[in-house]
Amino acid sequence: MDYCKVCRTSVANDRSRRLLQNHACCREGIAVLICQLAVGICAEEAVGEFSCGYVCKKCFDAVIKYQAKKKAFAALEKDLLGKLSASTMQSCEGRGVKRPRVSDSAYDERPSVKIVVTHQDYVKRYTLTPSRREIGRSLGRKQTHSFARYVIENTEVRQRLILRFNRLLQAEMKALYSEQTLLNNDLNIATLSTFTWDRLSLILHQKAPVLLGFLNSCIPRGSKRRNPILVVCIAILINSHRRTTVIQAIASVILYLGHAGKQVYTRLQQFGICLSSYGTRHVVEKLGVDHDSAVLQWMEHLLPSTPTVQGCIVAIQGHYSSESADSTLSSTNICTMLVDDNASPHRRLSPLHESTPRVSTVSSSDEEELLHSPTSPSISLFSEDISVDITSNVVPNTPSMSENHTPVQFLDGSTPPWFGFRLVGDNIDKQNVCRQLNLLHYFNVYAVRDRIDFHDLEGTAQLIDPGAVDFSKFFPTAEDGSVLLANFQVLMMRILAQHIPGVQDLSVDVKDHIDHQYSKEMCRKSEVVPIGVFLKNENKLDDMSEILDELHKYVPMIRTTQVVEISGPRETTRPITIHTDHFNHILIGGDQLTVARVRGCQRVKANSHTGRSRYEGLVPVIEDWHTKMCFMKVIWTKLYKTTSGLDGGTLFQIRNLINRRNVITDVSKDMNACEDFLHLTTSAHIFTAAMQLLGAKSVPELHAKIIASPNQSALLSTLAHSICNQYVELNFTSSKIAGAGQLDHVLEYARETLTLGMLFLEFKDSIREGDGIRVLRCWKYFLFLFRASGHVNYCIEAFNLLMQYYYTLTPRLAEQMLWGRFINYEGKPGHNISADLHMEHLNRTCKDAINHLGANKTPNAITRTGKAVCGLTAIVHNFDKLNGTVISGRHTRRSEMEDLIRIIEELTRLEVFATQLGRHHSKFPKFLSNRMLSSVNNAKMNLWMKSNLSKSLKDSHLSH
């Protein structure tokens, strides 16, 4: 609605109204009036407010008349302002009267401003120049805002201020140079991996508030990256003075992990963004210093209890010291050892969880004579010729040792927590083509700490009677089969609910995780410390021995030394030094080749004279990821043939149907592609079996029937139960072989595909959840599957793993082997992976770093990279966490729903789960499901286990 800007009356129908855009004099007059009446509105705002709109004729005439009178009194007003005194002006302004701002051209016409400076002896009066009068007035009125404004407007004073600010900024920059947290001498892993933007910003606020304020005013308001921008800008300024900050170091680490070339460092260094290539290598070297300190601390917490000795010389990992303790042995306690010239020196003297005492003399010459003389006696438990009485024939000042260990306890009587750790190693092969074609064969190792406290378990081994070994524990029991089928049902329900639209939005009781007794602990993030890359080849015995020598320093060990007199057949005596190494054994995991190489070195060193030199502190155990790959090879051997492309429903035909060209015969060439394909094929068989049971002809019809059900949870559970009962076979007995010609071999193939696929998914999900019991149950089936499919090495490893868990390992070490084989790098439920798979990830990182070295693949460079992997990863992880960067490490994949529907339609068209006697695949003519398990001969299997029992026990004695 149109109204007058002055009197606010309506002028919509007034023809005499005036448009303010056409009358500049009226606009200026109204603006002046508004400035006089309304406090706080400047002239610019008033002119902007009345630059448009209407005014009535009455108000328009009044404003014009006011403008005329104003011009008439302009000269009089000018004279009055010149005559008023400064005190009168101050008193008027003190009452809130706001005077208009005087322009610079009127300085000469304003009254002068004088300053009186009183000294002790005299008084001086200064008259300010016209350009400085307003500065003096503002200072006299104590108005800091107007004083600052007038100072900045003054050209001469502004130049002086700029010079003073420059000196102030230089002083602040000089103060920053002395701040140790920003300089090169503090560029260690602790500083780089724990820095925060807020902490650095606080340091800058304390040292350089003016510089920080200037830069802060240049950043837009509300910016979420204010602190990072400020810190980076000042870091670049500091770097221009040849000072290195954590910002340049972190940027260099990011470029190093991104495999940037030397030219990138050279170019970016010119702008202060990063270090040079040489400086980056120096930072990486510093990150590798004390890289294994955490592992050494873990080892110190696991040192075994020292046996009670009197004047015994105790050595802890090579550091010797003399101790004195009260002996628990009386004069009647006798420990008798027997000496046999032909006895094997690696036989153990007692079933205690310690190594065998070894014989050596006191002096080095006598020791050399005793060890190398062909007639020198050796200690054995099974000789009856020569005896040694430790207590009755003790040399003066020699110790008497008790075999009882005193457990460590807190003051309240409770036992401290016991968190062990394991080592995981694998070969790292790299082809070097920079100067000449050669292969680099190295060995990479890392340590991971257990997430479960095993302080309540027994740590003492027991002597094993080979005749008491019950092989029935290695066979899957009926309870194992029922639990396995129950887990299959959960996995099937999860797959059905995941791929049916609308089911996830409804109340369907589908378990996302299968809980176990240590589910809470397995949700924690694992503590992983890379040990480094050893420039040795595990396929060479000497190199592997050197690797184990280096790794044995992480084994908690206490060595006790005792001197005794030994009586010979001619009634002669001589002093003998007995060394006893007490261990808390450490598991060393790896693939089948690594485990076999460790056992081979232990066998070769079996005749060494100390437990340390026999590597008894290391216990080799098989890991799961390479086992999963071997199991996939078993499935491929059974179900995958490249000549079966015309047989509908076979794996190769399905592979061609959905054009999965990366699925090949050799699973190890592309493990991820084959694993995804097997998961997809198994899911398709589950859907096809469900459609067969519900009588659905298409996938939408199956979806409609499930969604329309009043109780979807019960329907999915019933479907999964029926599928397991009718189409899953994991029995060790079968009656199909006799009437094999009257069977539906296409249905048998589909059953075998579903059964082996579900066993694979069960093994995969048990690793994901970190469930050691489920993994052990799968290993029981793998023992017979590997045996039936000809994978002898992994069959032996399955047997050794079961022997270790049930017999050869201590209860504590057995549980540690079972539950410590998983790595959770994210600290979330269901995010566990196999320990050897994490090793593959570390190997990939090391290989990428080695590629970055180019032609400089020297041993020192490779070793430096291997030691710094932990620090580099921690720095980048902390940087991403501060900036909110999410790098999951997972590849983005297209939806598999289209391929899944195509496979389901193909299997439904072929009716693979409908019984049609006599049909078969041309390349699988007489295929039988469950053939590998049902063909197992229990008698032959027991004979095979007995033949491997002695070797397994021998290896376990070497490890214990």
Secondary structure, 3 states (H helix, E strand, C coil): CCEECCCCCECCCCCCCEEHHHCHHHHHHHHHHHHHHCCCCCHHHHHHHCCCCEECHHHHHHHHHHHHHHHHCHHHHHHHHHHCCHHHHHHHHHCCCCCCCCCHHHHHHCCCCEEEEECCCCEEEEECCHHHHHHHHHHHCCCHHHHHHHHHHCHHHHHHHHHHHHHHHHHHHHHHHCCHHHCHHHCCHHHHHHCCHHHHHHHHHHHCHHHHHHHHHCCCCCCCCHHHHHHHHHHHHHHCCCCCCHHHHHHHHHHHHCCCCHHHHHHHHCCCCCCCHHHHHHHHHHHCCCCCHHHHHHHHHCCCCCCCCCCCEEEECCEEEECCCCCCCCCCCCCEEEEECCCCCCCCCCCCCCCCCEEECCCHHHHHHHHHCCCCCEEECCCCCEEEECCCCECCCCCCCCCCCCCCCCCCCCCCCCCCEEEEEEEEEEEECCCCCEEEEEEEEEEEECCCCCCCCCCCCCCCCHHHCCHHHHCCCHHHHHHHHHHHHHHHHHHHHHHCCCCCCCCCCCCCCCCCCCHHHHCCCCCEEEEEEECCCCCCHHHHHHHHHHHHHHCCEEEEEEEEEEECCCCCEEEEEEEEEEECCEEEEECHHHHHHHHHHHHHHHHCCCCCCCCCCEEEEECCHHHHHHHHHHHHHHHCCCCCCCCCCCHHHHHHHCCCCCCCCCHHHCHHHHHHHHHHHHHHHHHHHHHHHHCCCCHHHHHHHHHHCCCHHHHHHHHHHHHHHHHCCCCCCCCCCCCHHHCCHHHHHHHHHHHHHHHHHHHHHHHHHCCHHHHHHHHHHHHHHHHHHCCHHHHHHHHHHHHHHHHHCCHHHHHHHHHCCEEECCCCCCCEEEHHHHHHHHHHHHHHHHHHHCCCCCHHHHHHHHHHHHHHHHHHHHHHHHHCCCCCCCCCCCCCHHHHHHHHHHHHHHCCCCCCCCCCCCCCCCCCCCHHHHCCCHHHHHHHHHHHHHHHHHHHHHHC
